[in-house]
Amino acid sequence: MKQISGKHLFAILIILSISFAASKTNLIAEEKFEIPADISSKVIAEVADDQITYAELSKAFKKNMNRKDLMLFEVQPDSLEDFLSLYIDYKLKVKDALNRGFDKDSSVMADIKQNRKILAESYYYEKKLMQPWINNMFKKRQSEMKIAIIAVQFGQNSMGDTTVAYTKAKACLDMIKNGKDFSEVARDSSDDKESAQNGGVIPKYVTAGQVQRQIEDVLYSLKSGEYYPELINTKYGYFLVKVIDNSKREFVRASHILISIDENRDSVTAEKIADKVYAELKAGAKFADMARKYSDDRATAESGGILRGFYSRSTAYDNKGKRLMPEFEDAMFSLKDGQYGDKIFTDYGIHIVYRDSTKQIDPVAEKKDLKLIYKRIYFEKDKKEFLESMYAECGYKKYPENIRVFLDATGKNKTNLTKDWDSGIRDDLKGKPLFKISGEITRISDMVAAMKNNPELRGLPLHEEGIDRAIDKLIAPLVFEKTTKTLEAEYPEFQMLMQEFSDGILLFKVEALEVWNKLKLDSVLAKEYFATIKDNYKTDPSYDLSEIYVLADSLAADLYKRIQDGEDFDKLAEEHTQRAQHRAKKGKWGVVSIKKNDLAKAVNSKNIKEPSVLAPFAYEKGFSIVKVNAFIPVRPKTFEEAIPDFAPKFLDLTQKRLTKEWLDSVRKQVKVTINKAQLRSINKKLAKKYSK
């Protein structure tokens, strides 16, 4: 086993909680307010036999709004009714798709099945693995602790023999049980030299989600001052742990006044200033005023010395790991809100610390942070163990001897991408079983067929680990499908989620048929529409320009004189202009808009309306001689010219017209009932309840 230096043992023991952006959407949302059951079940509207409850409308609102914290009852009545109308339109579209039998369409059914597979996996793991872990860790995160460790590392050349390490660790534990001080044993025997110097004490507080599981479980079983009476066996070595302090986890905001000690001020002078500040505070001066007047930390002085954000001893600022110095941290947490302490010394100088306020743990932020930790560190391992347990329940059995026969027959081929990789597999071998699950046997011939036809198995290495991966890819979907078969019945929330996805697929199909496939720029209707708005579309005032651009003003002056003396502008531009790709065009810009082209803007500033050649002027990083070939004034655009301008609006109006015509026809077949009074009454009641 590879040896880890003692200096880094605790870096392995502690897993810092680093936040990063989640890549997947939460399938299980946190609610800001809990809607009472008697209200959530109230029917707000009916579309045929489909009842829309307040709970359903509320969830739909949250999913479709950018502001996830805004609740349905907080919306203005008119906006609320507009949203209800949109939601009913959505229901009508789905109902029309069902009436047409699109839910029986083979492509739709395949899409729904594929979506269920993806959703079921995410939802199941979130419910069965992630949420229980997060909820448990959140409870633990109400406290934080300072701990001490004794680490006994496995030897570098132990070759799996842990006897020496065990003997040493057991001797340490026996000494502690016989009354020897934990810190003394740590100093003498711990292989983590950095903490050993401090009696085994780790300098930072820790909380749930920051320590390896097997050690974390032990720590949370102990009270302040207790040590764990058994050895903790990890893959790096044996650990003994003690809880020095177990306290309620708090988030504290503080201010400070810094009197720095540097080359311009010695410690004696600094302390005299600090004493003066402290005396003024004692006499009643406001801390913020003293910070503005005296603090050398200019980043905070202007705001009265207040430090950024709220600070936890275990997760630092906003769970991002930015830590205060230990002396400062100790001072801050020794105070109560509204108190300032005595002088403390750090590497920066002398501080006077004021504890401003304390806030409670934010459940949403904490659970979000824990979820990121879980996905980053534990999810894949838990998922693997969970799948293995499901395999066992399904009677999974592997035939290792036949797997070796299979691999031997493939010869020296590295992957199944090699041509004729299976040519060495004799007919008498093809019937041998490789594995069995749920009573179904997969034989060598089945595996060969799968590895040839299943895209997910292409390129797999032909060794035992590769075959294990192939087996996983084959059986995991089958086992998972069987395990999640009753997910809708077990979790109504998942049933609703699947219903939403199914409705979305149906809606896409029917809306494509009724709207998107019909959405095109009909020239007759477009011309009729353009006739009503043509006065809104005019060309930009423009110039037809040619230019000779050079970097030297002397060359520009010489060329302008030659033009004045009668030389051809185009020929001189072809020979001398230094603008990229403009020599071949003899300096011609063509017609350019005053609104969109900087050169045209520069010419227009000189109020040129007739053909002429302008004297050289500074432009960009050089000098321009511009020939105005013509000025083109504003005129109405033709239909063809205006198409790019009005087409998006025209198509939008066409889309709305087609949608309205479609929904009007559906409403003739599907009865819609809306109880606006019920909706307003519920919102009024909830607004009153939660405004208290």
C-alpha positions in Angstrom: 0.0 0.0 0.0 1.3 3.5 -1.0 2.4 5.5 2.0 0.9 8.9 2.6 3.1 11.5 4.4 2.0 12.2 7.9 1.6 15.9 7.0 -1.3 15.0 4.7 -3.1 12.4 6.7 -5.8 14.7 7.9 -6.3 16.1 4.4 -7.4 12.5 3.6 -9.5 12.2 6.7 -11.4 15.5 6.2 -13.3 16.1 3.0 -13.9 19.8 2.5 -17.4 20.8 1.3 -16.8 22.8 -1.9 -19.9 24.1 -3.6 -20.2 24.1 -7.4 -23.0 24.5 -9.9 -25.4 21.6 -10.1 -25.8 20.2 -13.6 -29.2 18.6 -13.2 -32.6 20.0 -12.2 -34.0 18.9 -8.8 -36.8 16.5 -9.4 -38.1 17.0 -5.9 -38.6 20.6 -5.1 -38.5 22.4 -1.8 -41.6 24.4 -0.9 -41.5 27.9 0.6 -44.9 27.5 2.2 -47.0 24.5 3.0 -50.5 24.7 1.5 -53.1 23.2 3.9 -54.6 19.9 2.6 -58.2 21.3 2.7 -57.1 24.1 0.3 -54.8 22.2 -2.0 -57.5 19.8 -3.0 -60.0 22.5 -3.9 -61.0 22.4 -7.6 -60.3 25.6 -9.5 -61.3 24.5 -13.0 -62.4 21.5 -15.0 -61.5 20.6 -18.6 -63.9 17.8 -19.6 -63.5 15.2 -16.8 -60.0 16.6 -15.8 -60.2 18.5 -12.5 -57.5 21.2 -11.9 -56.9 21.6 -8.1 -55.2 24.5 -6.4 -52.2 22.4 -5.6 -51.8 21.4 -9.3 -52.1 25.0 -10.4 -49.6 26.1 -7.8 -47.0 23.6 -8.9 -47.5 24.5 -12.5 -47.0 28.2 -11.7 -43.8 27.6 -9.8 -42.4 25.5 -12.7 -43.2 28.1 -15.3 -42.0 31.2 -13.5 -38.5 32.5 -13.4 -39.0 33.6 -9.7 -39.1 30.3 -7.9 -39.8 32.0 -4.6 -43.0 33.6 -5.8 -46.1 31.8 -4.6 -49.4 31.6 -6.4 -51.3 33.6 -3.7 -48.7 36.4 -4.0 -49.7 37.1 -7.6 -52.0 40.0 -8.6 -55.6 38.8 -9.5 -55.4 39.8 -13.2 -52.0 38.1 -13.7 -53.3 35.0 -11.9 -56.3 34.7 -14.2 -54.0 35.1 -17.2 -51.9 32.2 -16.0 -55.0 30.0 -15.3 -56.2 30.7 -18.9 -52.8 29.6 -20.3 -52.9 26.5 -18.2 -56.4 25.6 -19.4 -55.2 26.1 -23.0 -52.4 23.6 -22.2 -54.9 21.1 -20.9 -57.1 21.6 -24.0 -54.2 20.8 -26.3 -53.4 17.6 -24.4 -57.1 16.7 -24.3 -57.2 17.1 -28.1 -54.2 14.9 -28.6 -55.8 12.2 -26.4 -59.1 12.4 -28.3 -57.1 11.9 -31.5 -55.6 8.7 -30.1 -52.0 10.0 -30.2 -51.3 8.3 -26.9 -51.6 5.0 -28.8 -49.1 6.1 -31.4 -46.0 3.9 -31.4 -43.5 6.8 -31.6 -45.2 8.6 -28.7 -45.3 5.4 -26.6 -41.6 4.8 -27.3 -40.8 8.4 -26.3 -42.8 8.1 -23.1 -41.1 4.8 -22.2 -37.6 6.2 -22.8 -38.5 9.3 -20.7 -39.8 7.1 -17.9 -36.5 5.2 -17.8 -34.5 8.4 -17.4 -36.9 10.0 -14.9 -37.4 6.8 -12.9 -33.6 6.4 -12.4 -33.1 10.0 -11.2 -36.2 10.0 -9.0 -35.6 6.6 -7.5 -32.0 7.4 -6.5 -33.0 10.8 -5.2 -35.7 9.3 -3.0 -33.9 6.1 -1.9 -30.3 7.3 -1.6 -29.9 11.0 -1.8 -32.8 12.4 0.3 -32.3 10.1 3.3 -28.6 10.9 3.4 -29.2 14.7 3.1 -31.9 14.7 5.7 -29.7 12.8 8.2 -26.7 15.0 7.5 -28.9 18.2 7.8 -29.8 17.1 11.3 -26.2 16.5 12.2 -25.2 19.9 10.8 -27.1 21.6 13.6 -23.8 21.1 15.5 -20.1 21.4 14.8 -17.2 20.1 16.7 -13.5 20.5 17.4 -11.8 17.1 17.3 -8.5 15.4 18.1 -7.0 12.4 16.2 -4.3 9.9 16.6 -3.3 8.4 13.2 -1.4 5.2 12.8 -0.4 4.7 9.1 0.0 1.5 7.3 3.6 0.9 6.4 4.7 1.5 2.9 6.0 -2.0 2.4 3.3 -3.8 4.4 1.9 -5.6 1.4 -1.5 -5.8 3.0 -0.1 -6.8 6.4 -1.5 -4.4 8.9 -0.2 -6.2 12.0 2.5 -3.6 12.9 0.1 -0.7 12.5 -2.6 -2.5 14.5 -0.2 -3.3 17.3 0.9 0.3 17.6 -2.7 1.7 17.4 -3.9 -0.8 20.0 -1.1 0.2 22.3 -2.1 3.8 22.0 -5.7 2.9 22.8 -4.7 0.9 25.8 -2.6 3.7 27.2 -5.6 6.1 26.9 -8.0 3.5 28.5 -5.4 3.2 31.3 -5.6 6.9 32.0 -2.9 8.5 29.9 -4.0 11.8 28.4 -5.1 11.6 24.7 -3.1 14.7 23.8 0.1 13.2 25.3 -0.3 10.0 23.3 -1.0 12.0 20.2 2.2 14.0 20.6 4.2 10.8 21.2 2.7 8.4 18.7 0.5 10.0 16.0 1.8 9.7 12.4 -0.1 12.9 11.5 2.8 15.2 12.6 1.0 18.4 12.0 -1.9 17.7 14.4 0.4 15.8 16.8 2.3 19.0 17.7 -1.0 20.3 19.0 -1.9 17.2 21.0 -3.8 15.7 18.1 -6.2 18.7 17.9 -7.4 19.7 14.4 -7.4 23.5 14.1 -10.7 23.9 12.4 -14.2 22.8 13.5 -15.9 20.2 11.5 -19.5 19.4 10.7 -21.5 16.8 8.8 -20.4 16.2 5.3 -16.8 17.1 5.9 -15.4 13.9 7.4 -15.2 10.4 6.0 -18.3 8.4 6.8 -16.9 5.8 9.1 -15.2 8.5 11.2 -18.1 10.9 11.0 -20.5 8.3 12.4 -18.2 7.7 15.3 -17.8 11.5 16.1 -21.5 12.0 16.2 -21.9 9.3 18.7 -19.6 11.1 21.2 -20.2 14.0 23.6 -17.7 16.8 24.4 -14.6 15.4 26.1 -15.3 11.8 25.1 -13.0 9.5 22.9 -14.1 6.5 20.9 -13.1 3.4 22.8 -12.3 1.3 19.6 -9.9 1.6 16.7 -11.3 3.0 13.4 -9.9 1.0 10.5 -9.6 2.9 7.2 -7.8 2.1 4.0 -5.1 4.6 5.0 -4.5 3.3 8.6 -6.0 3.2 12.1 -7.5 6.3 13.7 -8.4 7.1 17.3 -10.7 10.1 17.7 -11.8 12.4 20.5 -14.4 15.2 20.6 -12.9 18.3 22.3 -16.0 20.5 21.9 -19.4 19.8 20.4 -21.4 23.0 20.1 -24.5 24.3 18.4 -23.6 25.5 14.9 -24.0 29.2 14.4 -23.6 31.8 11.6 -22.1 34.9 13.0 -21.5 38.4 11.5 -18.8 40.5 13.0 -17.0 43.8 12.7 -13.5 44.7 13.6 -11.0 47.5 14.1 -7.5 46.7 12.9 -4.5 48.6 14.2 -1.7 47.2 12.0 1.9 46.5 13.0 4.3 47.0 10.1 7.5 48.8 9.1 5.9 52.2 9.8 4.5 51.3 13.2 5.9 49.1 16.0 3.9 47.0 18.4 4.3 49.4 21.3 2.8 52.3 19.3 0.1 50.1 17.8 -1.0 48.9 21.3 -1.2 52.5 22.6 -3.5 53.3 19.7 -5.6 50.2 20.4 -5.8 51.1 24.1 -7.1 54.6 23.1 -9.7 53.1 20.8 -10.8 50.7 23.5 -11.1 53.5 26.0 -13.3 55.5 23.7 -15.5 52.5 23.1 -15.8 52.0 26.9 -16.8 55.7 27.1 -19.7 55.1 24.8 -18.3 55.8 21.3 -20.0 53.8 18.5 -18.0 50.9 17.2 -18.7 51.8 13.5 -17.5 55.4 14.0 -14.3 54.1 15.6 -13.7 51.7 12.8 -14.1 54.5 10.2 -11.7 56.7 12.1 -9.0 54.3 13.2 -9.1 50.9 11.4 -6.3 50.2 9.0 -8.4 47.6 7.2 -9.7 50.1 4.6 -11.7 47.4 2.8 -14.1 47.3 5.8 -13.5 50.6 7.6 -15.8 52.6 5.3 -18.7 50.3 6.2 -18.0 50.6 9.9 -15.6 47.6 10.1 -18.2 45.0 9.2 -16.9 41.8 7.6 -18.6 40.2 4.6 -21.4 37.7 5.2 -22.1 35.3 8.0 -19.4 33.0 9.3 -19.5 29.4 10.6 -16.5 27.8 12.3 -17.0 24.6 10.3 -18.1 25.9 6.8 -16.5 29.4 7.0 -18.1 32.1 4.8 -21.1 30.9 2.9 -19.8 27.4 2.7 -17.0 28.5 0.4 -14.1 27.7 2.8 -12.7 31.2 3.2 -11.5 31.1 6.8 -10.6 33.7 9.4 -7.5 33.4 11.5 -8.0 31.1 14.6 -7.4 33.9 17.1 -10.0 36.1 15.4 -12.5 33.2 15.1 -12.1 32.3 18.8 -12.7 35.9 19.8 -15.8 36.2 17.6 -17.5 33.1 19.0 -16.7 33.9 22.6 -18.9 37.0 22.4 -22.6 37.5 22.4 -24.5 39.6 19.8 -23.9 43.3 20.5 -20.7 42.7 22.5 -17.1 43.7 21.6 -14.1 42.0 23.1 -10.6 42.9 24.4 -7.6 43.3 22.1 -6.4 40.3 20.2 -3.2 39.9 18.2 -2.8 38.2 14.8 -0.2 38.4 12.1 -1.9 41.5 10.8 -1.7 43.5 14.0 -4.2 44.2 16.9 -7.9 43.7 16.5 -10.9 44.7 18.5 -13.8 42.4 17.5 -17.5 43.2 17.7 -20.1 40.5 17.3 -22.9 42.0 15.3 -25.5 39.3 14.9 -26.3 35.6 14.6 -28.5 34.0 12.0 -30.2 30.5 11.9 -29.1 27.8 9.5 -30.7 28.2 6.1 -32.2 24.8 5.3 -32.4 25.3 1.5 -28.8 26.5 1.2 -27.5 23.7 3.5 -29.4 20.9 1.7 -28.2 22.3 -1.6 -24.6 22.2 -0.4 -25.1 18.7 1.0 -26.6 17.5 -2.2 -23.5 18.7 -4.1 -21.2 16.9 -1.6 -23.2 13.7 -1.9 -23.2 13.7 -5.7 -19.5 14.5 -5.8 -18.3 12.0 -3.3 -20.8 9.3 -2.3 -23.4 8.9 -5.1 -21.5 6.5 -7.4 -20.4 4.3 -4.6 -23.8 4.1 -3.0 -25.4 3.5 -6.5 -23.0 0.6 -7.1 -23.8 -1.0 -3.8 -27.5 -0.4 -4.2 -27.4 -2.1 -7.7 -25.5 -5.0 -6.3 -28.1 -5.5 -3.6 -30.8 -5.4 -6.3 -28.9 -8.0 -8.4 -28.8 -10.3 -5.4 -32.6 -9.9 -4.9 -33.0 -10.9 -8.6 -30.8 -14.1 -8.1 -27.8 -12.8 -10.1 -25.2 -15.5 -10.6 -22.0 -15.2 -12.6 -20.0 -18.1 -14.1 -16.3 -17.0 -13.8 -14.9 -20.2 -15.4 -17.0 -19.7 -18.5 -16.0 -16.0 -18.7 -12.3 -17.1 -18.7 -13.2 -19.6 -21.5 -14.9 -16.8 -23.4 -11.9 -14.4 -23.0 -9.3 -17.1 -23.9 -11.3 -17.8 -27.1 -11.1 -14.2 -28.2 -7.3 -14.5 -28.3 -5.2 -11.4 -28.0 -7.8 -8.9 -29.3 -7.9 -5.8 -27.2 -11.5 -4.8 -27.9 -14.5 -6.0 -29.8 -13.7 -3.4 -32.5 -11.1 -5.7 -34.0 -12.2 -7.4 -37.1 -13.4 -11.0 -36.5 -12.6 -10.6 -32.8 -15.0 -13.6 -32.1 -13.7 -15.9 -34.8 -11.9 -18.1 -32.2 -15.1 -19.0 -30.3 -15.9 -22.6 -31.3 -19.5 -23.7 -31.7 -19.2 -26.0 -28.7 -18.4 -23.0 -26.5 -21.3 -20.8 -27.5 -23.9 -22.5 -25.3 -21.9 -22.1 -22.1 -23.7 -19.8 -19.6 -21.9 -16.5 -18.6 -24.5 -15.2 -16.1 -28.0 -15.7 -14.8 -30.5 -13.2 -13.5 -34.3 -13.6 -12.7 -34.0 -17.2 -13.9 -32.8 -16.1 -17.4 -29.5 -17.4 -18.6 -27.2 -15.4 -20.9 -24.8 -17.6 -22.8 -21.6 -16.9 -24.7 -23.5 -16.6 -28.0 -25.9 -14.1 -26.5 -23.0 -12.0 -25.3 -21.3 -12.1 -28.7 -24.6 -10.9 -30.3 -25.0 -8.1 -27.8 -21.4 -6.9 -28.1 -21.9 -6.7 -31.9 -25.3 -5.1 -32.0 -25.6 -3.0 -28.8 -23.9 0.5 -29.4 -23.2 0.8 -25.6 -21.0 -2.3 -25.7 -18.9 -1.2 -28.7 -15.2 -0.8 -27.9 -15.3 -2.6 -24.6 -11.9 -4.2 -23.6 -11.8 -8.0 -23.8 -10.7 -8.7 -20.2 -12.5 -9.6 -17.0 -13.2 -6.0 -16.0 -14.5 -5.2 -19.5 -16.9 -8.2 -19.4 -18.1 -7.2 -16.0 -18.9 -3.7 -17.4 -20.7 -5.3 -20.3 -22.8 -7.5 -18.0 -23.6 -4.4 -15.9 -24.8 -2.5 -19.0 -27.0 -5.4 -19.9 -28.6 -6.3 -16.6 -28.8 -2.9 -14.8 -31.6 -1.5 -17.0 -33.6 -4.8 -16.6 -33.1 -4.9 -12.9 -33.9 -1.2 -12.5 -37.0 -1.5 -14.6 -38.2 -4.3 -12.4 -37.3 -2.4 -9.2 -39.1 0.8 -10.3 -42.2 -0.9 -11.7 -44.4 0.3 -8.9 -42.9 3.8 -8.6 -46.1 5.5 -9.7 -48.2 3.7 -7.1 -45.6 4.3 -4.4 -45.0 8.0 -5.1 -48.0 10.0 -6.4 -45.5 12.8 -7.0 -43.7 10.7 -9.6 -46.9 9.8 -11.2 -47.6 13.5 -11.6 -44.2 14.0 -13.0 -44.6 11.2 -15.5 -48.0 12.6 -16.5 -46.4 16.0 -17.2 -43.8 14.5 -19.4 -46.3 12.3 -21.2 -48.6 15.4 -21.7 -45.6 17.3 -23.0 -44.9 14.7 -25.7 -48.5 14.6 -26.7 -48.7 18.4 -26.9 -45.6 18.6 -29.0 -47.1 16.1 -31.5 -50.5 17.7 -31.8 -49.2 21.3 -31.8 -46.7 20.4 -34.6 -49.7 19.2 -36.7 -52.0 22.1 -36.0 -49.6 25.0 -35.7 -45.9 24.6 -36.5 -46.2 22.5 -39.7 -48.6 25.2 -41.0 -46.5 28.1 -40.0 -44.9 29.6 -43.1 -44.7 33.0 -44.8 -47.7 33.0 -47.1 -46.8 35.7 -49.6 -50.5 36.7 -50.3 -51.3 37.2 -46.6 -47.9 38.7 -45.9 -48.4 41.3 -48.6 -51.8 42.2 -47.2 -50.3 42.5 -43.7 -47.4 44.6 -45.1 -49.8 47.0 -46.8 -51.1 47.9 -43.4 -47.7 48.6 -41.8 -45.5 49.6 -44.8 -45.1 53.2 -43.5 -43.2 51.8 -40.5 -40.4 50.4 -42.7 -37.9 52.8 -44.4 -34.4 52.5 -45.6 -31.5 54.0 -43.7 -29.9 57.2 -45.1 -26.8 55.8 -46.8 -23.7 56.7 -48.8 -22.0 55.0 -51.8 -18.3 55.3 -50.7 -14.8 54.5 -51.9 -11.8 55.0 -49.6 -8.0 55.1 -49.6 -6.8 54.2 -46.1 -3.2 54.7 -45.1 -1.3 54.7 -41.8 0.9 57.8 -42.5 -0.5 61.3 -42.7 2.3 62.4 -45.1 1.3 59.7 -47.6 -2.4 60.6 -47.2 -1.6 64.3 -48.0 0.5 63.3 -51.1 -2.3 61.0 -52.4 -5.0 63.7 -51.9 -2.8 66.2 -53.8 -2.4 63.7 -56.7 -6.2 63.2 -56.8 -6.7 67.0 -56.9 -4.2 67.2 -59.7 -6.4 64.8 -61.8 -5.1 61.3 -61.1 -7.7 58.5 -61.0 -9.0 57.8 -57.4 -9.8 54.1 -58.2 -6.3 53.4 -59.5 -4.6 55.1 -56.5 -6.8 53.1 -54.2 -5.9 49.9 -55.9 -2.2 50.7 -55.5 -2.1 52.3 -52.1 -5.0 51.5 -49.7 -3.9 49.6 -46.7 -7.2 48.3 -45.6 -7.4 44.5 -45.7 -8.9 43.1 -48.9 -9.9 46.5 -50.2 -7.1 46.9 -52.9 -8.8 44.3 -55.0 -12.1 46.3 -54.7 -10.2 49.5 -55.6 -11.2 50.9 -52.2 -15.0 50.5 -52.9 -17.2 50.2 -49.8 -20.4 50.3 -51.9 -23.6 51.5 -50.3 -23.3 51.7 -46.5 -25.8 52.8 -43.8 -25.1 56.0 -41.8 -26.7 54.2 -38.8 -24.6 51.0 -39.1 -21.3 51.9 -40.6 -18.7 54.0 -38.8 -17.1 55.4 -42.0 -20.5 56.5 -43.2 -21.1 58.2 -39.8 -17.8 60.0 -40.1 -18.7 61.3 -43.6 -22.2 62.3 -42.5 -20.7 64.3 -39.6 -19.3 66.6 -42.4 -22.8 67.0 -43.9 -21.8 65.8 -47.4 -24.7 65.3 -49.7 -23.1 65.7 -53.2 -20.4 63.6 -54.9 -16.9 64.8 -53.8 -13.5 63.7 -52.5 -12.9 64.6 -48.9 -9.5 65.8 -47.6 -7.7 63.2 -45.5 -9.0 62.9 -41.9 -7.9 60.8 -38.9 -9.8 57.6 -38.8 -9.3 54.4 -36.7 -5.5 54.1 -36.4 -4.7 55.9 -39.7 -6.0 58.4 -42.2 -8.8 58.1 -44.8 -9.4 59.9 -48.1 -13.0 59.2 -48.9 -14.7 59.6 -52.2 -18.5 60.2 -51.9 -20.0 58.6 -55.0 -23.5 59.3 -54.0 -25.8 60.1 -51.1 -28.9 57.9 -50.9 -31.7 59.5 -48.9 -34.4 57.7 -46.9 -37.2 56.0 -48.9 -40.0 53.5 -48.1 -38.8 49.9 -48.3 -40.2 47.5 -50.8 -42.0 44.4 -49.7 -39.0 42.2 -50.4 -36.6 44.6 -48.6 -38.9 44.7 -45.5 -39.4 40.9 -45.2 -36.5 40.4 -42.7 -38.0 43.3 -40.6 -41.6 42.3 -40.3 -41.5 38.5 -40.9 -40.9 37.6 -37.2 -43.9 39.6 -36.1 -46.0 38.3 -38.9 -45.1 34.7 -38.1 -45.8 35.3 -34.5 -49.3 36.7 -35.3 -49.8 33.8 -37.6 -48.8 31.3 -34.9 -51.3 33.0 -32.5 -54.0 33.0 -35.1 -53.5 29.3 -35.8 -53.4 28.5 -32.1 -56.6 30.4 -31.4 -58.5 28.8 -34.3 -57.3 25.4 -33.1 -58.3 26.0 -29.5 -61.7 27.5 -30.5 -62.5 24.3 -32.4 -61.4 22.2 -29.4 -63.6 24.2 -27.0 -66.6 23.3 -29.1 -65.9 19.7 -28.2 -64.5 19.9 -24.7 -66.4 21.6 -21.8 -64.4 24.0 -19.7 -65.6 25.3 -16.3 -63.7 27.9 -14.3 -64.4 28.9 -10.6 -62.7 32.3 -10.4 -64.4 33.1 -7.2 -62.9 30.0 -5.5 -59.4 30.9 -6.7 -59.6 34.5 -5.4 -61.0 33.3 -2.1 -58.2 30.8 -1.6 -55.5 33.3 -2.5 -57.0 35.9 -0.1 -57.1 33.3 2.7 -53.4 32.2 2.1 -52.2 35.8 1.8 -53.7 36.6 5.1 -52.3 33.4 6.7 -48.7 34.0 5.6 -48.6 37.7 6.0 -48.7 37.4 9.8 
